Amino acid sequence: MLIERSRFIDVLKDAYSAYYNLVEDVETELPLAFRADYKDRDEQFFLVKSAKIWANEKNEYAYIFSAPRFDAALVKACADYALADGLPRVRPHKEHQCTNIKAVFVADEAGEEAQKAVKKLSFSKNYKLGLWGYTNLLAGIVDMQSKKTVTNYAGHELAPFFTKLFAVRE
């Protein structure tokens, strides 16, 4: 059973809205469906809040792109946009653990060229030799026709997530 791309985008919005803040009115020429922002801060205290033992922050910015078909140039342009928009949002400091940037491409049919382009996407940055955290680019393309997800090396966690979404919708 083939799921429509627009319906799957609605499913993604529903899934991301549980923990992420959704931003839908982004002005760009690219096929950006929405952006999802996630911020998490954990702290441990000893008896009183002024006696902080440790703290860390994890952030994530997910860019969901939707088009009937992607080619290598469009994949690269969308990933570059996600990095250009997401990196200025990173605020490294001594309690910052990581800020990941996700670029997710939802296509009716993901061609071989686009799949290879997604596999080759790579970005990693350490702040103050890793003491102030890091940023990685997680990328994946979802083929609605074959229900297949292809990811880059850093985005391997995206494939099981989309597999579960496909299973829920059937």
C-alpha angles and dihedrals in degrees: 000000000000117000117214115244094232091051091049090051088055089051089051091050089052092048094047095043091070093072106003134071108237122221111191106164099072116150112226139123090231121094094259110162096184145322123235122203123200126186126179130177125183125188137178122204135191108226095309133039093243090063097068114179098186143337136187138183130212121187134178135187115196120195113196114199122190128192138141090248136001128209127195094264093052092046090052093046092050093047090048089051091050091051094044091050097038103044095063087055091061113102107187119197136146093282095047113111103174146333113201125195116209124199111190121184118198113193136170087226123010109206125215091253093056092046091053090048091053092048090054096050111113137163131157131165131181123202118218092350091311095303090109095042136259144258127223133184112232113192135179139165122212119207108205094193098056096023089232128144123204119190140180119248095269093046098058090121091066096069097066090044093056092042088058091049090052091049093050093051096052 
